[in-house]
Amino acid sequence: MRHLSSSVIEAAETIILGKRSQLRLALCCLLARGHLLIEDVPGVGKTLFSQVLARVLGLTFQRIQFTSDLMPADILGFSMPDGSGHGFRFHPGPVFSHVVLADEINRATPKAQSALLEAMEERQVTIEGESRQLPEPFFVIATQNPVTHVGTFSLPESQMDRFMMRIHMGYPDPVAERRLLLGGDRRTLMNSMVCPLEAGSLGAMMAAVDHMHVADPLMDYLQAILAHTRTPNRFVTGLSPRAGLALLAAAKAHAFLEGRRGVTPEDLQAVLIPVTGHRLAFQSDDALDPGRSLLTAVAVP
């Protein structure tokens, strides 16, 4: 089934230029049943990236613009009298979609941000005492401006930990930027895109990722990484069991995209920085990225 994932990436690359690595990581995150945080300056294509990914996968898409006056009901939905005078009818919010873009999530207050916590972890929302299941698959892509920008609220650690990966878009290279400048409006081009997947193909890919083989030495390597982050006086807090599960799931998805039957240390290393970078912080100033430091600090068994 690797050719299916390749066709998805190739279709997305007709619109998103020069971002193959980011597209692979985003697809990896989706196949691993995680959620994605894209952190970068405005104007580098974060929103378009999310729309294109949903379109090539044939998934429903909703965008929520996070602002300081956003309320949880604007995300989850609300009940209104049904007109008969005898009951209420629930109006689902934009969270009831396969792909939900939480655009500029750190411009909303913590109260609005927390409305996504249950949805991202339990894949359901509880409204007025009733739990409602979200669609399958359910994938949150959040964009975040740098915390130095005016009007932003830092995401709490509990919310950051709900994101399996954090990636950066970066500026395009000169060749991609020239094609972008001369290639016309990307959103107009997106309207002509066709999903390359047949019905059920995405679910089959996700099931295949779930059943990827993981050998004991790979588990030793994963646990050594987790143990290293919990070393006293190194990081503010070590990686949690949830982070360990995220690392394993992402490595399995990466192995699947590479066409392997089992997970290798290279798969774990390929996802290590996007999975751990937003979960770790050094206790003292250090020039190295916390996630990148793990690549050299922990030896492969």
C-alpha positions, -999 to +999 in steps of 0.1 A: +000+000+000+030+023+000+021+035-035-011+049-021+008+072+003+032+082-025+003+092-047-012+113-019+021+132-014+026+136-052-009+151-056-003+175-026+030+186-041+013+200-072+000+227-048+024+227-019+058+233-034+091+223-018+076+209+014+079+171+009+094+166+043+065+184+060+039+166+039+054+132+049+055+141+085+019+153+084+007+122+067+027+101+092+010+119+120-025+113+106-018+076+099-005+073+135-039+088+148-022+118+162-027+156+159-003+182+143+009+216+155+024+239+128+044+267+143+057+295+121+053+331+111+022+343+091+022+339+054+042+307+048+012+286+038+001+269+070-036+272+062-033+261+026-012+232+037-040+219+059-067+224+032-047+206+006-040+176+029-077+172+036-085+175-001-061+149-013-072+124+014-109+129+005-118+141+040-142+167+053-126+199+064-135+227+088-115+258+097-119+275+131-104+310+133-092+313+170-097+348+183-098+363+218-136+363+219-140+327+207-163+306+230-163+268+235-198+266+219-183+281+187-161+250+185-183+222+199-218+233+190-249+241+210-286+232+215-316+253+205-353+248+209-365+226+180-395+248+173-421+224+185-419+237+221-412+203+235-375+198+231-341+210+219-321+202+188-283+200+189-264+220+162-229+204+158-200+228+157-171+227+133-152+201+155-175+175+139-153+170+109-125+147+098-099+174+096-102+204+119-079+234+114-075+254+146-061+284+129-039+306+152-048+286+182-027+307+205-047+338+198-077+324+218-080+324+256-072+293+276-110+287+280-115+283+243-083+264+238-094+238+264-126+230+245-104+208+222-088+188+250-114+161+253-119+160+215-082+154+209-077+128+235-110+109+236-122+116+201-156+127+216-171+158+231-194+160+261-220+187+258-248+191+284-239+158+299-241+138+267-211+124+250-210+126+212-185+107+190-164+125+165-158+113+129-132+087+121-105+096+113-104+128+134-073+149+128-066+183+144-041+206+127-034+237+148-014+266+135+005+288+160+022+321+156+055+326+175+048+335+212+067+367+207+039+381+185+013+405+200-020+391+211-009+355+217-015+332+247+010+304+254-005+269+251-004+251+285+017+219+287-013+197+289-025+210+255+009+209+239+012+172+249-020+164+230-002+172+197+018+142+185+040+164+164+051+199+160+066+210+126+077+243+110+070+253+074+099+275+068+105+298+038+105+281+004+138+274-014+146+297-044+134+271-070+101+265-052+096+302-046+100+310-083+074+284-092+051+297-065+054+333-077+048+324-114+023+296-109-009+314-102-032+313-072-027+281-053-063+280-039-077+282-075-055+253-084-066+234-054-102+234-066-093+211-094-075+185-072-089+149-072-085+125-043-062+097-055-075+072-028-104+048-033-130+045-006-116+026+024-080+030+014-071+054+042-087+032+068-067+002+054-035+022+056-041+032+092-049-005+101-016-015+085+003+010+106-013-004+137+001-038+129+036-029+121+062-052+137+082-038+166+112-059+177+125-060+213+158-041+205+137-013+191+117-011+223+150-011+242+161+019+222+127+037+228+129+031+265+165+043+267+154+076+251+125+080+276+148+072+305+174+097+293+149+125+293+140+117+329+176+121+341+178+146+370+190+181+363+188+178+325+153+186+314+125+205+332+103+173+329+110+140+312+089+125+284+056+111+297+042+076+288+018+094+264+049+108+246+064+073+245+032+060+228+033+089+204+070+081+195+062+045+189+031+052+168+048+078+147+078+055+141+054+027+129+038+052+105+071+063+092+082+026+086+050+021+067+056+051+045+091+037+038+076+004+027+092-016+056+076-046+074+089-035+108+102-005+126+139+004+126+160+028+146+161+051+116+123+054+117+124+064+154+151+089+147+132+104+117+102+113+140+122+120+172+125+158+168+089+166+157+075+144+184+097+155+213+108+190+205+076+207+220+076+184+250+111+190+263+129+220+277+164+222+292+167+233+328+196+256+317+204+275+286+216+252+258+223+258+222+210+225+211+173+218+203+160+195+231+147+169+207+178+170+185+200+164+215+185+130+219+199+118+185+234+120+198+228+115+236+213+080+233+231+052+215+213+027+194+214-007+212 
